[in-house]
Amino acid sequence: MKILAYTSPARGHLYPLVPTLLELRTRGHQVAVRTFASEVDLLGQLGLAASPISPMVEAREMDDWRGKSPLAKLQRALTAFVDRADNEVPDLAQAIKADEPDLVLVDVNSWGAQACAEASGLAWAVYAPYPLPIPSKDAPPFGLGLKPMGGPLGRLRDGSLLRLSLMGWNKVLPRLNRVRATAGAPALSSVMDMFGRAPLTLAYTAEPFEYPRSDWPSSVRLVGPSNWEPAAQAPVWIRDLQPPVVLVTTSTEYQGDDRLLQVALDALAVEPVTVIATSPAGHAAELRVPQNARVEDFVPHGPILEVAACVVCHGGMGITQKALSAGVPVCAVPFGRDQPEVARRVEVAGAGTRLPAGRLNPARLREAVREAMTMREGAARVARAFQAAGGSPAAADALESAAK
């Protein structure tokens, strides 16, 4: 089978897909990948046939962090997805013509590529490395990070907020439908109708971290996390770390979450812990570093998670699930995007704590980390469920079935 994968220009959407692509290649399938230019050589080193997506897609950066409110951030993010979609349609169409795949696998954030795949007549699937926004009667509407609430009052709250949420999402619906018409795909009555529309949607998570849903489409398959990072030599100083170790990290793509690093360093300076802080977006030189801490632009997280007692992060799905997969509790401080949803799931699963960015200060963060460090059992429970979900082999099984 020939498989063509198309990703958005974000490491947090490419890296979770890599183990599935490698699993498919190991099974004898031909795998081609269209992704952002800086990662093409890396995928080539892994033996995958990789090519860059259109520079016009990659040039449209996510600027949602500039929004002054959650609603403003959402509108910026949705606008970026539709802006990219205009160029994704001809980009994926060209890739399909060149590669002649049997199955097309598309990033959930690549809205134009989804329309192109749907209209292609080929077998196609979507993958989601963050919580799916598909509405459900069993869970709050996506994006607000609300705690699930049962009973009549909960249903009333969720129904009212879902209607308001859809009004925000559907502001970009006319533009999205114009893109879909260009691709030859049918119009949607709501942006939310796009999610779960594919014959197969791979969700890289699992219960109990994800909320149980009795009414999601049967096409949605929860396969558990797919944790991967580029191979890197672990620094020799890791083996000399004095426990307990707290890993502090922010997003690989700038999202305005850099202040978390300094607040965490200040909060934990008086604690009997060793702090390792990583600054993927590049702020290490600007920080005041206490004696019990070490700051690096990049350190492979895997070796540190082996000795960590807690992870403090922005609530990104990648690092959060990576930590929980290792049985390490999380203190999540969400700043935007899907992070409020991820942080709430950490709390509801009993696998760590949640501190909204608007309440972030050293004293509150210190208490949240102390509490999170007592929740090792909850993190271990989630880790066992993640492992049972199957990971990349389960994802590959589902894709093979979808192509038949």
C-alpha positions as a printed NumPy array, in Angstrom:
array([[  0.   ,   0.   ,   0.   ],
       [  1.164,   3.534,  -0.792],
       [  0.406,   6.091,   1.913],
       [  0.7  ,   9.862,   1.637],
       [  0.747,  11.825,   4.902],
       [  0.197,  15.582,   5.   ],
       [  0.961,  17.622,   8.115],
       [  0.569,  21.189,   9.257],
       [  3.8  ,  23.146,   9.896],
       [  4.159,  22.278,  13.599],
       [  6.486,  19.83 ,  15.333],
       [  3.713,  19.062,  17.792],
       [  1.708,  17.672,  14.876],
       [  4.529,  15.961,  13.008],
       [  6.39 ,  14.193,  15.82 ],
       [  3.386,  12.233,  17.174],
       [  2.817,  10.886,  13.658],
       [  6.365,   9.598,  13.155],
       [  6.023,   6.254,  15.045],
       [  2.927,   5.383,  13.003],
       [  4.714,   6.138,   9.725],
       [  7.711,   4.059,  10.797],
       [  5.407,   1.206,  11.806],
       [  3.723,   1.295,   8.394],
       [  7.088,   1.284,   6.64 ],
       [  8.215,  -1.689,   8.746],
       [  5.12 ,  -3.551,   7.588],
       [  6.198,  -3.082,   3.986],
       [  4.074,  -0.102,   2.978],
       [  5.436,   2.798,   0.958],
       [  5.201,   5.998,   2.961],
       [  5.537,   9.536,   1.611],
       [  5.283,  12.612,   3.827],
       [  4.591,  16.249,   3.059],
       [  5.626,  18.396,   6.014],
       [  7.385,  21.658,   6.792],
       [ 10.766,  22.205,   5.217],
       [ 12.964,  22.198,   8.314],
       [ 11.979,  18.602,   9.147],
       [ 12.384,  17.041,   5.691],
       [ 16.028,  16.026,   6.197],
       [ 15.226,  14.502,   9.602],
       [ 12.485,  12.33 ,   8.133],
       [ 14.807,  11.331,   5.314],
       [ 17.336,  10.116,   7.867],
       [ 14.588,   7.89 ,   9.28 ],
       [ 14.082,   6.343,   5.86 ],
       [ 10.856,   8.149,   5.006],
       [ 10.286,   9.794,   1.62 ],
       [  9.71 ,  13.381,   2.698],
       [  9.061,  16.581,   0.769],
       [  8.181,  20.097,   1.922],
       [  4.68 ,  21.459,   1.962],
       [  4.024,  24.623,   0.003],
       [  6.028,  27.598,   1.308],
       [  2.795,  29.585,   1.193],
       [  1.226,  27.222,   3.733],
       [  4.248,  27.384,   5.986],
       [  4.512,  31.164,   5.695],
       [  1.165,  31.642,   7.46 ],
       [  2.349,  31.539,  11.062],
       [  0.063,  30.991,  14.022],
       [ -0.363,  34.31 ,  15.79 ],
       [ -3.207,  33.405,  18.141],
       [ -1.032,  34.231,  21.142],
       [ -1.45 ,  37.894,  20.224],
       [ -5.157,  37.745,  21.097],
       [ -6.152,  39.632,  24.244],
       [ -8.93 ,  37.222,  25.232],
       [ -9.745,  33.527,  24.736],
       [-12.281,  34.459,  22.042],
       [ -9.783,  36.68 ,  20.227],
       [ -7.18 ,  33.911,  20.356],
       [ -9.68 ,  31.414,  18.943],
       [-10.582,  33.709,  16.04 ],
       [ -6.92 ,  34.226,  15.191],
       [ -6.302,  30.472,  15.205],
       [ -9.337,  29.679,  13.053],
       [ -8.405,  32.424,  10.606],
       [ -4.907,  30.972,  10.289],
       [ -6.304,  27.52 ,   9.511],
       [ -8.534,  28.914,   6.755],
       [ -5.726,  31.076,   5.366],
       [ -3.542,  27.985,   5.081],
       [ -6.41 ,  25.965,   3.621],
       [ -6.453,  28.079,   0.443],
       [ -2.955,  26.854,  -0.407],
       [ -3.278,  23.348,   1.005],
       [ -5.822,  22.322,  -1.628],
       [ -3.528,  22.675,  -4.679],
       [ -0.547,  21.534,  -2.6  ],
       [ -2.08 ,  18.19 ,  -1.648],
       [ -3.633,  17.773,  -5.105],
       [ -0.159,  18.038,  -6.628],
       [  1.229,  15.557,  -4.09 ],
       [ -1.548,  13.057,  -4.857],
       [ -0.829,  13.359,  -8.577],
       [  2.901,  12.838,  -8.02 ],
       [  2.744,   9.985,  -5.493],
       [ -0.435,   8.157,  -6.584],
       [ -1.237,   6.953,  -3.05 ],
       [ -3.798,   4.37 ,  -2.027],
       [ -4.548,   6.23 ,   1.186],
       [ -4.153,   9.868,   2.264],
       [ -3.579,  10.685,   5.931],
       [ -4.198,  14.337,   6.851],
       [ -3.465,  16.47 ,   9.898],
       [ -6.626,  17.563,  11.728],
       [ -5.424,  21.184,  11.49 ],
       [ -4.998,  21.049,   7.698],
       [ -8.528,  22.012,   6.7  ],
       [ -7.879,  22.513,   3.011],
       [ -5.957,  19.24 ,   2.741],
       [ -8.894,  17.464,   4.385],
       [-11.244,  18.865,   1.751],
       [ -8.87 ,  17.801,  -1.019],
       [ -8.541,  14.282,   0.418],
       [-12.306,  13.964,   0.789],
       [-12.881,  14.999,  -2.816],
       [-10.1  ,  12.808,  -4.207],
       [-12.071,   9.574,  -4.213],
       [ -9.196,   7.853,  -2.407],
       [ -9.279,   6.174,   0.973],
       [ -8.475,   8.878,   3.501],
       [ -8.078,   9.41 ,   7.207],
       [ -7.399,  12.214,   9.673],
       [ -5.09 ,  12.14 ,  12.676],
       [ -5.429,  14.329,  15.76 ],
       [ -2.547,  14.831,  18.21 ],
       [ -4.689,  17.02 ,  20.479],
       [ -8.196,  16.554,  21.976],
       [-10.803,  16.293,  19.253],
       [-13.357,  19.129,  19.295],
       [-16.243,  16.89 ,  18.207],
       [-19.273,  17.859,  20.344],
       [-20.724,  15.259,  22.695],
       [-23.565,  15.142,  25.184],
       [-21.117,  13.509,  27.611],
       [-18.572,  16.339,  27.824],
       [-18.346,  20.136,  27.915],
       [-17.936,  22.029,  24.632],
       [-14.347,  22.149,  23.426],
       [-12.029,  25.034,  24.13 ],
       [-13.09 ,  26.424,  27.493],
       [-11.409,  23.839,  29.685],
       [-14.591,  23.286,  31.695],
       [-14.926,  20.502,  34.226],
       [-17.457,  17.832,  33.179],
       [-20.788,  18.273,  34.954],
       [-23.526,  15.668,  34.843],
       [-27.251,  15.999,  35.434],
       [-29.777,  18.516,  34.103],
       [-27.733,  21.516,  35.197],
       [-24.664,  20.223,  33.392],
       [-26.624,  19.546,  30.212],
       [-28.118,  23.037,  30.356],
       [-24.693,  24.624,  30.86 ],
       [-23.049,  22.607,  28.108],
       [-25.874,  23.113,  25.601],
       [-25.902,  26.87 ,  26.096],
       [-22.123,  27.193,  25.883],
       [-21.952,  24.921,  22.833],
       [-24.304,  27.232,  20.942],
       [-22.154,  30.22 ,  21.857],
       [-18.982,  28.337,  20.942],
       [-20.348,  27.353,  17.542],
       [-21.11 ,  30.998,  16.792],
       [-17.407,  31.747,  17.224],
       [-16.242,  28.791,  15.168],
       [-18.729,  29.44 ,  12.384],
       [-17.51 ,  32.967,  11.714],
       [-15.014,  31.358,   9.325],
       [-17.568,  28.929,   7.834],
       [-18.252,  30.927,   4.624],
       [-14.532,  31.08 ,   3.823],
       [-14.056,  27.404,   4.677],
       [-16.917,  26.39 ,   2.4  ],
       [-15.417,  28.425,  -0.448],
       [-12.176,  26.485,   0.015],
       [-14.081,  23.21 ,   0.073],
       [-15.921,  24.158,  -3.112],
       [-12.572,  24.808,  -4.809],
       [-11.483,  21.318,  -3.783],
       [-14.755,  19.735,  -4.939],
       [-15.892,  18.817,  -1.427],
       [-19.448,  19.44 ,  -0.188],
       [-20.324,  22.455,   1.926],
       [-20.649,  22.135,   5.694],
       [-23.443,  23.487,   7.871],
       [-20.979,  24.032,  10.72 ],
       [-17.201,  24.03 ,  11.046],
       [-17.574,  21.353,  13.709],
       [-19.102,  19.043,  11.086],
       [-15.635,  18.722,   9.561],
       [-14.3  ,  16.806,  12.565],
       [-15.111,  13.116,  12.453],
       [-16.137,  13.397,   8.789],
       [-13.277,  11.187,   7.58 ],
       [-13.896,   7.429,   7.318],
       [-11.212,   7.085,  10.01 ],
       [-10.003,   9.579,  12.595],
       [ -6.993,   8.562,  14.662],
       [ -7.025,  10.233,  18.076],
       [ -3.618,   9.987,  19.734],
       [ -4.95 ,   9.713,  23.276],
       [ -7.056,   7.339,  25.357],
       [ -9.444,   7.122,  28.278],
       [ -9.334,   7.934,  31.166],
       [ -7.303,  10.935,  30.047],
       [ -9.892,  11.597,  27.357],
       [-13.467,  11.88 ,  28.553],
       [-15.683,   8.862,  27.724],
       [-18.11 ,   9.655,  24.881],
       [-21.128,   7.488,  24.073],
       [-22.114,   9.442,  20.963],
       [-18.902,  10.016,  19.049],
       [-18.741,   8.611,  15.496],
       [-17.602,   5.004,  15.278],
       [-14.919,   6.215,  12.864],
       [-12.989,   7.759,  15.785],
       [-10.283,   5.441,  17.102],
       [ -8.462,   6.258,  20.324],
       [ -5.045,   4.64 ,  19.932],
       [ -3.166,   6.271,  22.808],
       [ -0.221,   8.662,  22.631],
       [  2.512,   8.337,  20.065],
       [  5.533,   9.768,  21.836],
       [  8.596,  10.51 ,  19.737],
       [ 11.465,  12.959,  19.72 ],
       [ 14.562,  13.158,  17.522],
       [ 17.431,  10.991,  18.662],
       [ 19.896,  12.978,  20.73 ],
       [ 22.759,  12.176,  23.035],
       [ 21.653,  12.582,  26.641],
       [ 23.993,  14.921,  28.536],
       [ 26.242,  13.125,  31.008],
       [ 25.069,  15.401,  33.825],
       [ 21.611,  13.798,  33.797],
       [ 22.883,  10.744,  35.657],
       [ 24.156,  12.982,  38.469],
       [ 20.858,  14.774,  39.088],
       [ 19.786,  14.854,  42.72 ],
       [ 16.163,  13.761,  43.201],
       [ 13.459,  14.836,  43.342],
       [ 13.725,  16.326,  39.838],
       [ 11.205,  18.75 ,  38.357],
       [ 11.227,  19.294,  34.595],
       [  9.931,  22.69 ,  33.446],
       [  9.298,  23.288,  29.761],
       [  7.308,  25.415,  27.322],
       [  6.051,  25.004,  23.776],
       [  8.322,  24.24 ,  20.83 ],
       [  6.401,  26.923,  18.884],
       [  6.178,  30.382,  20.441],
       [  2.821,  30.856,  22.145],
       [  3.509,  33.63 ,  24.641],
       [  4.132,  31.113,  27.424],
       [  7.759,  32.045,  28.102],
       [  7.005,  33.701,  31.45 ],
       [  6.209,  30.259,  32.861],
       [  9.934,  29.506,  32.939],
       [ 10.929,  32.416,  35.163],
       [  7.945,  32.021,  37.47 ],
       [  8.763,  28.326,  37.884],
       [ 12.425,  29.043,  38.601],
       [ 11.422,  31.629,  41.215],
       [  8.744,  29.38 ,  42.727],
       [ 10.994,  26.345,  43.103],
       [ 14.185,  28.143,  44.133],
       [ 13.345,  27.543,  47.808],
       [ 12.097,  23.974,  47.33 ],
       [ 14.177,  20.824,  47.998],
       [ 14.142,  19.866,  44.321],
       [ 16.452,  19.915,  41.313],
       [ 14.941,  21.925,  38.48 ],
       [ 15.734,  21.3  ,  34.828],
       [ 14.162,  23.934,  32.613],
       [ 14.142,  23.732,  28.827],
       [ 13.321,  26.662,  26.568],
       [ 12.577,  25.251,  23.091],
       [ 11.494,  28.616,  21.689],
       [ 14.747,  30.201,  22.916],
       [ 14.674,  32.322,  26.072],
       [ 17.341,  30.655,  28.206],
       [ 19.803,  33.568,  28.133],
       [ 17.25 ,  35.968,  29.613],
       [ 16.436,  34.006,  32.761],
       [ 17.532,  34.408,  36.394],
       [ 18.621,  30.929,  37.376],
       [ 18.744,  29.86 ,  41.061],
       [ 21.339,  27.452,  42.444],
       [ 19.04 ,  24.423,  42.354],
       [ 18.233,  24.845,  38.667],
       [ 19.755,  24.282,  35.256],
       [ 18.389,  25.875,  32.07 ],
       [ 18.984,  24.575,  28.558],
       [ 17.55 ,  25.513,  25.185],
       [ 17.084,  21.814,  24.482],
       [ 17.526,  18.552,  26.346],
       [ 15.898,  15.274,  25.275],
       [ 12.972,  14.851,  27.633],
       [ 13.021,  11.056,  27.696],
       [ 16.064,  10.615,  29.976],
       [ 14.843,  13.319,  32.361],
       [ 11.374,  11.777,  32.608],
       [ 13.019,   8.58 ,  33.815],
       [ 14.041,  10.403,  36.999],
       [ 11.44 ,  13.183,  37.208],
       [  8.987,  13.583,  40.076],
       [  6.878,  16.184,  38.248],
       [  6.646,  18.066,  34.954],
       [  5.64 ,  21.731,  34.886],
       [  4.478,  22.731,  31.408],
       [  2.081,  24.806,  29.352],
       [ -0.376,  21.95 ,  28.945],
       [  0.649,  21.071,  25.409],
       [ -0.678,  17.641,  24.48 ],
       [  2.755,  16.337,  23.469],
       [  4.75 ,  16.952,  26.64 ],
       [  1.745,  16.284,  28.876],
       [  1.052,  12.847,  27.445],
       [  4.754,  12.081,  27.246],
       [  5.08 ,  12.75 ,  30.974],
       [  1.977,  10.759,  31.875],
       [  3.11 ,   7.873,  29.664],
       [  6.176,   7.707,  31.911],
       [  3.984,   7.797,  35.006],
       [  5.124,  11.324,  35.906],
       [  2.443,  13.707,  37.252],
       [  1.997,  17.08 ,  35.584],
       [  1.414,  20.638,  36.762],
       [ -0.202,  22.234,  33.709],
       [ -0.372,  26.008,  33.223],
       [ -2.462,  26.552,  30.066],
       [ -2.006,  29.666,  27.947],
       [ -4.224,  28.993,  24.913],
       [ -5.18 ,  26.708,  22.006],
       [ -6.058,  23.226,  23.287],
       [ -4.098,  23.738,  26.5  ],
       [ -7.093,  24.557,  28.772],
       [ -8.662,  21.261,  27.67 ],
       [ -5.459,  19.303,  28.257],
       [ -4.892,  20.892,  31.657],
       [ -8.428,  20.107,  32.769],
       [ -8.008,  16.489,  31.705],
       [ -4.863,  16.27 ,  33.832],
       [ -6.884,  17.446,  36.817],
       [ -9.957,  15.284,  36.159],
       [ -7.813,  12.174,  35.659],
       [ -6.159,  12.754,  39.03 ],
       [ -2.785,  12.767,  37.298],
       [ -1.652,  16.25 ,  38.302],
       [ -2.754,  19.81 ,  38.855],
       [ -3.994,  22.736,  36.815],
       [ -3.151,  26.418,  37.306],
       [ -4.639,  28.893,  34.783],
       [ -2.064,  31.278,  33.341],
       [ -4.07 ,  34.245,  34.606],
       [ -3.455,  33.081,  38.18 ],
       [  0.199,  32.22 ,  37.684],
       [  2.566,  33.484,  40.357],
       [  5.399,  31.84 ,  42.325],
       [  3.348,  31.076,  45.443],
       [  0.451,  29.452,  43.579],
       [  2.758,  27.514,  41.292],
       [  4.775,  26.246,  44.23 ],
       [  1.647,  24.846,  45.879],
       [  0.431,  23.331,  42.61 ],
       [  3.756,  21.547,  42.094],
       [  3.763,  20.233,  45.655],
       [  0.289,  18.81 ,  45.154],
       [  1.117,  17.341,  41.75 ],
       [  4.11 ,  15.5  ,  43.18 ],
       [  1.724,  13.534,  45.443],
       [ -0.289,  12.257,  42.463],
       [  2.071,   9.615,  41.137],
       [ -0.588,   6.915,  41.435],
       [ -2.98 ,   8.801,  39.157],
       [ -0.257,   9.326,  36.573],
       [  0.612,   5.623,  36.692],
       [ -3.041,   4.731,  36.111],
       [ -3.12 ,   6.897,  32.985],
       [  0.197,   5.411,  31.822],
       [ -1.245,   1.888,  31.988],
       [ -4.3  ,   2.956,  29.985],
       [ -2.141,   4.648,  27.374],
       [ -0.096,   1.489,  26.934],
       [ -3.217,  -0.661,  26.63 ],
       [ -4.586,   1.558,  23.84 ],
       [ -1.972,   0.193,  21.452],
       [ -0.073,   3.227,  20.152],
       [  1.458,   3.164,  16.682],
       [  0.701,  -0.544,  15.997],
       [ -2.98 ,   0.111,  16.714],
       [ -2.892,   3.193,  14.477],
       [ -1.267,   1.192,  11.662],
       [ -3.864,  -1.571,  12.05 ],
       [ -6.658,   0.973,  11.704],
       [ -5.102,   2.55 ,   8.622],
       [ -4.636,  -0.832,   6.959],
       [ -8.311,  -1.617,   7.573],
       [ -9.377,   1.791,   6.256],
       [ -7.582,   1.16 ,   2.957],
       [ -9.372,  -2.11 ,   2.247]])
